[in-house]
Amino acid sequence: DVTTERRVQIGYTNEDRGYNSANANSAHQESLMLTGDENIVDINFVVLWRVGNAKDFLYSVRDPEDTISMVAASTMREIIGQTKIQSALTDARTQIQSDARALMQKLLDEYHTGVTINNVQLQKVDPPSEVVDAFNDVQRARQKKEELRNLAEAYRNDIIPRAKGESEKIEPPATGT
């Protein structure tokens, strides 16, 4: 069926994917990826695809769905490996999805899989559950640092002009004699 949109889920827990407990560690490890600034993120994403060329899909690759899954995981690791953690968690999600879709399609075309990637959707991009509390503490500390820096800047912008004004009142300007 070449009209049906199919999906591959990467990084989901056993319950989400129907795995038994023997594959629990494998599913968890699949979702952990190293970022460009050497942090680890826990990523779940979905690849939506359809059969584009039935002949290639049936005869060029032994297991197209497994191939799609491996290409998707590999592609996402490559892209996340070039992305800083802060960007991955916030503003780069759309770019990551777009880049992943393009790279996946390129690789699958090179393998003659007969597959067309319709979309890549990031579902979850978080720090690993084992360190999420520490990560949140670091984020709060960064926000506090920025808040204190802004308060100091506001104080400086207020006090320096006043001090200059006060000094000009006290000390008369020099006269040329």
N, C-alpha and C positions, 0 to 999 in steps of 0.2 A: 504494500500500500504506500504509494508515493505522496499521498496528500495528508497523511496523518502527521501531526507534530508530536515528536517523541521527546523524552527528557532523560538526562543523566544527572544524578545528584552526586556531588563530590563533597566529602567532609562531614556527612551527616552521621549522627549517632546510630547505634544499632537498632534502637526502637524505630527511628525514622525510616530506616532502610530495610527493616525486616531481617537484620543479621542475627545470628545466634551469638552466645557469649564467647565462643571460640574466636570470633572475628572482631571482638570489641576493641582490642588494642590497635588492630590494623585500621579500623575506621577512625579512631582518634588520631593516630599518627598521620593519616591522610590529610587531615584538616590543619595540621600545624605547618606553618611555612615561615621561612627566614626572610626578613625584610632587608632592604638595601643598607640600612643603618644597624644591622646585626641584632635586631629584636625579633621576637617570635610572635606571630599572630595566628589566631584560630579562625579559619575561613570555611564557610559553607557556601556553595554556589550551585546553581542549576544551569545546565546547558540544554537549550531547546533546539532540536534539529529535526530534519526530515530527510527522506531519501530523495536525492536529486537525480541520480543516474542509477537505475535499477540494475543494469548489467554489471557496473563496477561494484555496486553494493553487494551483489550476490556472488561474484566470481573473483574479485581482486584481493579481498582481504578475508582471512579465515573467520574472524569474529569482529565484525564492524563495531558493535556496541562496546566491547571491551577496548577496542582501539580508540574509540571516541573518548572513553573514560580516561585512558592513559594519556592521550594527547591533551585532554582538558586539564588534568592534574599537572602535567609537565609544563604546559603553557602558563598556567596560573602561577606556578612556582617561579618561572622565569620572570614574569611581570612583577610579582610581589618582591622578588629579589632585587629589582631595580627601583623600588619605591620605598620611601621613608615611612616609618610606622605611623607618624602623625597624619601624613597625607592619606595613607591607606584607611585609617580610621575615620577620616572626615571628608575632605573635599575631592579626593582623587578617585572616588568610587566609579563615577561615570566613565572616566578615562580608562580605568582598569578594565571595566566591562567591555568597552569598545576595542581596546588593544587586544584583549584576550580573544574576543570573537574573530578579529582579523587574523591573528596569528594561528588560531585553531583551524580556521578555514584554509589558510595557506598550507599548513602541514597535512591536513586531511586530503587536500587536492594533490599534493605531492605523492601521497600514498595511494591515490586513485580509489578512495573509499566509496565514492558516489554519494557522499553525505553533504548536505547544505546546513550550515549552522545559522539558525534564525536569530538566536539571542543568547547572551550570557547574563545571568542575573545573580549578583552577589546577595546572599541572604543574610549572612552574619560575618562581620569582621571585628573581632574582639581580641584583647590579650588572652592568653591561655588561662583557663579557669584556676590553675594552680597559683598564678601570680596576679590575678585581677585586683585583689585588695591592695597589693603593693603598687601596682600600676596606677590605681585610683589615687593613692596617697601621693605619688609623684605628680600626677596631674593637678591635684589640689595645691600642692606646694608651688608648682609653676604658676598657677592662677594667683596665689597669695603673693608671690614674688612680683608679678606684673602689677598687681593692685598696689603694693607698697612702692614700687618704682613710680607709678602714676601719682601717688600721693606726694612723694618726695619732689617730683617734677612740678606739681602744682604749688607746693610750698616754695620751691626755688623761684618760680615765676612770679610769686606774690612778694616774697621778701626782698629780693635783689633790687627791683625798681624802687621799693620804698626806702631801702637803705641808701641807694644813690641819691634819692630826693632829699633825705635827711642830711646827708653829707654836704650837699650843695647849699642847704640852708645854713649850716654851721660855718662852713668855710667859704668866705667870699671869693669870687673869681679873681684871678691875678690881674693886676693892672700893669700896663707898660710904663714905667717911670724911668 
